[in-house]
Amino acid sequence: MEGLAIDVERLLPGVPGAADLNAERSVGGTYLALEIKREAIARYGISVAEVQEVIEVAISGMTVSNTIEGRRRFSMVSDTSASCAGGTALAVIVATGMATEISQIASLIETA
């Protein structure tokens, strides 16, 4: 996809009215793809949005409070990333009050 964008970037400067063209170059890195097991979450009575929220909080934390010191404000953020390394042992409380591992309801796939 990036190659195609670069080809288009090379071709478009000759088109009347085209200006300031730049193809966005990816800088590399890894991404996590979340594959939610919809039949499993239906059995547990939880939604796709709830699964996504659990993963988001586990990876990036969550603002749990704010503190004010004079004129400055600070967010207090929970950080679970170190305790959730790998992601498969993360427990999710489902609608019935039971806990299940995230691996039972979703797969995390690392992509390049």
FIVO-282332 format. One record per atom (N, C-alpha, C, O): residue number from 1; x, y, z. Coordinates in steps of 0.02 Angstrom, whole numbers, always signed. Layout:
N
NUM	X	Y	Z
...
***
This chain:
112
1	+41	-59	+0
1	+0	+0	+0
1	+44	+63	+0
1	+30	+112	-35
2	+97	+61	+40
2	+141	+119	+43
2	+174	+132	-25
2	+181	+189	-46
3	+193	+78	-60
3	+223	+85	-126
3	+177	+118	-176
3	+198	+160	-215
4	+113	+99	-173
4	+63	+129	-217
4	+55	+204	-202
4	+50	+245	-248
5	+55	+222	-138
5	+49	+292	-118
5	+108	+332	-144
5	+100	+390	-165
6	+167	+303	-142
6	+227	+338	-166
6	+224	+346	-242
6	+244	+398	-268
7	+199	+295	-277
7	+191	+301	-350
7	+142	+357	-368
7	+155	+396	-413
8	+87	+362	-331
8	+38	+415	-343
8	+69	+482	-328
8	+57	+531	-364
9	+108	+486	-276
9	+142	+548	-257
9	+187	+572	-314
9	+192	+632	-327
10	+221	+526	-348
10	+265	+544	-403
10	+226	+568	-464
10	+248	+612	-501
11	+166	+539	-476
11	+127	+555	-535
11	+87	+620	-529
11	+78	+655	-579
12	+62	+635	-470
12	+15	+691	-463
12	+43	+761	-471
12	+5	+806	-488
13	+107	+774	-459
13	+130	+843	-468
13	+118	+871	-538
13	+114	+932	-546
14	+111	+829	-589
14	+98	+853	-656
14	+24	+869	-669
14	+8	+895	-722
15	-19	+854	-622
15	-91	+866	-629
15	-105	+938	-609
15	-87	+959	-554
16	-139	+978	-653
16	-154	+1047	-637
16	-196	+1051	-572
16	-245	+1015	-564
17	-175	+1095	-527
17	-211	+1105	-464
17	-186	+1062	-407
17	-204	+1075	-349
18	-145	+1012	-420
18	-118	+970	-367
18	-59	+1006	-335
18	-15	+1031	-369
19	-60	+1009	-269
19	-6	+1044	-233
19	+5	+1011	-166
19	-39	+978	-138
20	+65	+1019	-139
20	+83	+994	-73
20	+65	+921	-63
20	+29	+903	-17
21	+91	+879	-107
21	+76	+808	-105
21	+130	+771	-66
21	+189	+778	-80
22	+110	+731	-19
22	+156	+690	+20
22	+123	+624	+36
22	+69	+622	+66
23	+156	+570	+17
23	+132	+504	+37
23	+155	+492	+108
23	+213	+506	+125
24	+111	+466	+149
24	+129	+453	+219
24	+171	+389	+221
24	+149	+336	+199
25	+230	+395	+247
25	+274	+337	+253
25	+266	+305	+321
25	+265	+340	+372
26	+259	+240	+323
26	+254	+206	+387
26	+324	+200	+416
26	+372	+191	+379
27	+328	+205	+480
27	+393	+204	+513
27	+410	+134	+540
27	+460	+125	+573
28	+368	+86	+525
28	+380	+19	+549
28	+355	+11	+620
28	+328	+57	+649
29	+363	-47	+646
29	+340	-60	+713
29	+290	-117	+713
29	+271	-142	+660
30	+270	-136	+772
30	+222	-190	+777
30	+155	-164	+801
30	+150	-112	+834
31	+103	-200	+783
31	+36	-182	+802
31	+3	-244	+833
31	+23	-300	+820
32	-47	-232	+874
32	-86	-287	+901
32	-154	-288	+867
32	-190	-238	+866
33	-171	-344	+840
33	-238	-353	+811
33	-279	-392	+862
33	-255	-442	+889
34	-338	-370	+875
34	-383	-402	+923
34	-436	-440	+885
34	-476	-410	+849
35	-437	-505	+894
35	-488	-546	+862
35	-536	-571	+916
35	-518	-615	+955
36	-595	-543	+918
36	-643	-559	+971
36	-683	-621	+950
36	-708	-626	+894
37	-688	-668	+996
37	-726	-729	+985
37	-799	-716	+1002
37	-820	-722	+1060
38	-838	-697	+951
38	-906	-673	+962
38	-952	-725	+993
38	-995	-707	+1033
39	-944	-788	+975
39	-986	-840	+1006
39	-971	-846	+1080
39	-1017	-855	+1121
40	-908	-840	+1098
40	-888	-845	+1168
40	-915	-786	+1209
40	-940	-795	+1264
41	-909	-725	+1182
41	-933	-667	+1221
41	-1009	-669	+1227
41	-1037	-645	+1277
42	-1043	-697	+1177
42	-1116	-704	+1182
42	-1134	-752	+1239
42	-1183	-740	+1276
43	-1096	-805	+1247
43	-1109	-852	+1303
43	-1100	-819	+1370
43	-1137	-833	+1417
44	-1051	-774	+1375
44	-1037	-740	+1438
44	-1080	-678	+1448
44	-1080	-649	+1503
45	-1116	-657	+1397
45	-1159	-599	+1403
45	-1122	-532	+1405
45	-1144	-485	+1439
46	-1067	-528	+1369
46	-1030	-465	+1366
46	-1026	-441	+1294
46	-1035	-481	+1247
47	-1014	-378	+1285
47	-1015	-348	+1218
47	-944	-340	+1191
47	-895	-344	+1227
48	-941	-328	+1126
48	-877	-315	+1093
48	-844	-253	+1124
48	-784	-253	+1137
49	-884	-201	+1138
49	-857	-139	+1167
49	-826	-152	+1235
49	-774	-123	+1252
50	-856	-196	+1275
50	-828	-212	+1341
50	-761	-248	+1335
50	-715	-235	+1373
51	-756	-294	+1287
51	-692	-329	+1276
51	-639	-279	+1253
51	-583	-281	+1277
52	-657	-235	+1207
52	-610	-185	+1183
52	-586	-139	+1239
52	-527	-122	+1242
53	-631	-121	+1284
53	-613	-78	+1340
53	-564	-112	+1387
53	-516	-81	+1411
54	-575	-176	+1401
54	-529	-213	+1444
54	-460	-215	+1414
54	-410	-204	+1449
55	-455	-229	+1350
55	-390	-231	+1316
55	-357	-162	+1316
55	-298	-157	+1329
56	-396	-110	+1302
56	-369	-42	+1302
56	-340	-23	+1370
56	-285	+5	+1373
57	-376	-38	+1423
57	-353	-20	+1490
57	-291	-61	+1507
57	-244	-35	+1537
58	-290	-125	+1488
58	-232	-167	+1503
58	-170	-143	+1467
58	-115	-147	+1495
59	-177	-118	+1406
59	-119	-98	+1367
59	-97	-27	+1384
59	-38	-13	+1392
60	-145	+19	+1388
60	-126	+90	+1395
60	-144	+122	+1461
60	-130	+181	+1471
61	-175	+85	+1506
61	-193	+114	+1570
61	-259	+153	+1566
61	-292	+154	+1514
62	-276	+184	+1621
62	-340	+219	+1625
62	-334	+275	+1677
62	-306	+266	+1730
63	-361	+333	+1660
63	-362	+388	+1708
63	-412	+370	+1763
63	-471	+361	+1750
64	-387	+365	+1825
64	-431	+346	+1880
64	-449	+405	+1924
64	-497	+403	+1963
65	-411	+459	+1919
65	-424	+518	+1959
65	-384	+576	+1932
65	-340	+568	+1890
66	-399	+636	+1956
66	-361	+696	+1941
66	-343	+730	+2006
66	-381	+727	+2055
67	-286	+762	+2007
67	-266	+799	+2066
67	-248	+870	+2045
67	-223	+882	+1990
68	-261	+917	+2089
68	-247	+987	+2075
68	-197	+1012	+2126
68	-208	+1006	+2186
69	-143	+1040	+2101
69	-93	+1070	+2145
69	-83	+1142	+2122
69	-49	+1155	+2072
70	-113	+1188	+2158
70	-112	+1258	+2137
70	-151	+1265	+2072
70	-210	+1249	+2070
71	-118	+1290	+2021
71	-150	+1298	+1955
71	-137	+1238	+1909
71	-161	+1237	+1852
72	-99	+1190	+1933
72	-82	+1133	+1891
72	-127	+1074	+1905
72	-145	+1061	+1963
73	-145	+1038	+1852
73	-187	+978	+1858
73	-148	+919	+1832
73	-111	+924	+1783
74	-155	+863	+1866
74	-121	+802	+1847
74	-171	+745	+1845
74	-214	+739	+1889
75	-165	+703	+1795
75	-206	+643	+1792
75	-169	+586	+1826
75	-109	+578	+1818
76	-206	+548	+1865
76	-177	+488	+1896
76	-200	+429	+1853
76	-260	+416	+1845
77	-151	+393	+1824
77	-166	+341	+1776
77	-145	+273	+1805
77	-89	+265	+1829
78	-191	+224	+1801
78	-173	+156	+1821
78	-131	+127	+1765
78	-146	+137	+1706
79	-79	+91	+1783
79	-35	+60	+1734
79	-32	-15	+1747
79	+1	-37	+1794
80	-66	-53	+1705
80	-66	-126	+1713
80	-22	-160	+1662
80	-19	-221	+1661
81	+12	-122	+1620
81	+49	-151	+1564
81	+103	-200	+1588
81	+113	-252	+1556
82	+138	-185	+1642
82	+191	-230	+1665
82	+162	-296	+1692
82	+191	-349	+1682
83	+105	-292	+1726
83	+75	-352	+1754
83	+36	-392	+1703
83	+17	-449	+1716
84	+23	-363	+1644
84	-16	-397	+1592
84	+26	-414	+1532
84	-1	-426	+1478
85	+92	-417	+1540
85	+135	-433	+1484
85	+113	-500	+1454
85	+104	-549	+1490
86	+106	-502	+1389
86	+82	-562	+1356
86	+7	-561	+1346
86	-17	-586	+1296
87	-29	-533	+1393
87	-101	-522	+1385
87	-146	-581	+1395
87	-206	-571	+1406
88	-121	-643	+1392
88	-166	-700	+1394
88	-191	-717	+1464
88	-242	-750	+1471
89	-156	-695	+1516
89	-176	-710	+1584
89	-223	-657	+1614
89	-242	-662	+1672
90	-240	-608	+1575
90	-283	-554	+1598
90	-353	-580	+1613
90	-385	-611	+1570
91	-377	-569	+1674
91	-444	-593	+1693
91	-496	-541	+1677
91	-485	-481	+1684
92	-554	-564	+1654
92	-610	-520	+1637
92	-670	-544	+1679
92	-686	-603	+1679
93	-701	-497	+1713
93	-762	-513	+1751
93	-820	-508	+1702
93	-831	-456	+1672
94	-858	-562	+1696
94	-913	-564	+1648
94	-979	-550	+1683
94	-981	-541	+1743
95	-1033	-547	+1644
95	-1098	-526	+1669
95	-1123	-566	+1729
95	-1157	-540	+1773
96	-1105	-630	+1733
96	-1128	-672	+1788
96	-1088	-662	+1851
96	-1105	-689	+1904
97	-1034	-622	+1847
97	-991	-610	+1905
97	-931	-657	+1906
97	-887	-649	+1948
98	-930	-705	+1861
98	-873	-751	+1857
98	-815	-717	+1822
98	-824	-666	+1787
99	-757	-744	+1831
99	-698	-719	+1796
99	-676	-769	+1743
99	-681	-830	+1754
100	-654	-745	+1687
100	-627	-787	+1635
100	-564	-753	+1607
100	-558	-692	+1610
101	-519	-792	+1580
101	-460	-763	+1550
101	-477	-733	+1482
101	-520	-758	+1446
102	-443	-679	+1465
102	-455	-645	+1402
102	-445	-692	+1343
102	-477	-684	+1292
103	-400	-741	+1350
103	-388	-787	+1295
103	-449	-830	+1279
103	-453	-858	+1224
104	-496	-834	+1325
104	-558	-871	+1311
104	-607	-833	+1267
104	-650	-862	+1236
105	-600	-766	+1265
105	-648	-725	+1228
105	-617	-684	+1172
105	-652	-654	+1132
106	-550	-683	+1169
106	-517	-644	+1116
106	-446	-670	+1105
106	-415	-699	+1150
107	-421	-658	+1045
107	-351	-674	+1029
107	-315	-608	+1013
107	-341	-566	+977
108	-256	-601	+1040
108	-213	-544	+1024
108	-160	-568	+976
108	-122	-614	+992
109	-157	-537	+918
109	-110	-559	+866
109	-63	-501	+851
109	-84	-447	+833
110	+3	-513	+860
110	+52	-462	+847
110	+69	-463	+773
110	+85	-515	+745
111	+64	-404	+741
111	+78	-399	+670
111	+133	-348	+658
111	+147	-306	+700
112	+165	-353	+601
112	+219	-306	+585
112	+193	-249	+544
112	+231	-205	+525
***
